[in-house]
Amino acid sequence: MAKDRPVYMGPRLRRLRRELGLTQADMAADLEISASYVALLERNQRPLTADMLLRLARTYKMDMSELAGDGGAEQTARLQAVLKDPMFADIDLPALATGDVAVNYPGITEALLRLHTAYREEQLALADRDAGLSGAERDDAIDAPDPVAESRRFLAARRNSFPLLDDLAEKLAQEAEAAGGLAGWLKARHNLRVRRLPSDVMAGSMRRLDRHRDAVLLDDALDGASTQYQLALQIAYLEMRRDFEALLKDGQFASEGGRRLTRRALANYGAAALLMPYGAFARAVEARRYDVEALARQFGTSFEQTAHRLTTLQKPGQERVPFFFLRVDQAGNVSKRLDGAGFPFARHGGSCPLWSVHHAFERPRELLTQWLELPGGERFFSIARTVTAGGGSWNAPKVERAVALCCAAEHAHRLIYATDAAPPDPTPIGVTCRLCHRSQCMARSAPPIGRDMLPEDFRRTHAPFGFANG
């Protein structure tokens, strides 16, 4: 116990007395003090001295540390974290007052923490239901299974890391290297030759397994990185199918679509692990300081494939920087979301227009860096760049997307992109407008869930919405 600060433990003493089934007079008799003094201690009108703490421990055969606890430090820290929510930004909440509440009223503190947790969960559920749906569509969607959400939950629960597939892929990569490459391995192991055919002959397929002719057929419009990836994907389906099924048994899927999407995600994981074997890739990322373009050239992969692989480096004992990955189109639709770190925007994030991933289309192929800060104070560092899918010949359809990699600010110094000795002020972004309580944001597209609107429309001309008490 600190000598320079009196310790008040009234609520804890009262709770102890009630648990023991004692009256104030009973406890006073046990401790050889007056009942009025017990009442003063319980009302925090007297501090609990070291001598009194020893008497309590001796009299009721209690562990001293159990009785003294941490002085409410853990509860205070949790309560202070909750009160940083922007919803409370307009309320004066001194740190000392917060500590007093946590220490003196632990029951009320726990009730507030539970309520806030339930509130946040309900916010997320409402955001799910409100995601661009009309009223009738929203009602229908509440009970309908979402295959994409099921697959994302499966991957996020495992931090997008599957050591079983990494180990198998490393063995296959060694065999392929000995056979002269993926095509040589397919011929030696499965007697399959690789044939490249025109797009019109492939009839819209990038890859087909032709068992009758013992061949893997590839669209000849594919570039080098895509060709190798499709061969690796075929090998993953041939060699890892049983492993996919074993991993899927641990998941809970309400729809067959969710199961199929997850199997496809596992196959893509296996293909990436084959092209970028865990051990070699993990060493390379440290040597090149997470330079995505340099790593892509070293392993013969695309920028997106390499960025995707960076989210999977969480093998126990060989962890690297945990990343969140996002891919969006020019309309802001999120088509891929991978989380290797449990970030707060892993479920809904990506729609904030202040994030540079949405500005990448204005500067094609240029890598943009940005420091970010979420409403709760969490800071991150991100890189973003456009990538192109499709094309390969005249008039062949192609699509431009932007991808972003994001890591916690504490890891940014390990990246070649974060070379600033003193990071600039971060850009304040939100998880999504419906969950962001920044009332001054000019880019807001919708008011947050749970905030009342001001009846007047003349008070705030610099922001699209005015919130009560905001």
Summary of the structure (lengths in Angstrom):
residues: 470
radius of gyration: 29.0
end to end distance: 40.3
largest distance: 96.8
contacts: 1390
relative contact order: 0.08
helix: 47%
strand: 12%
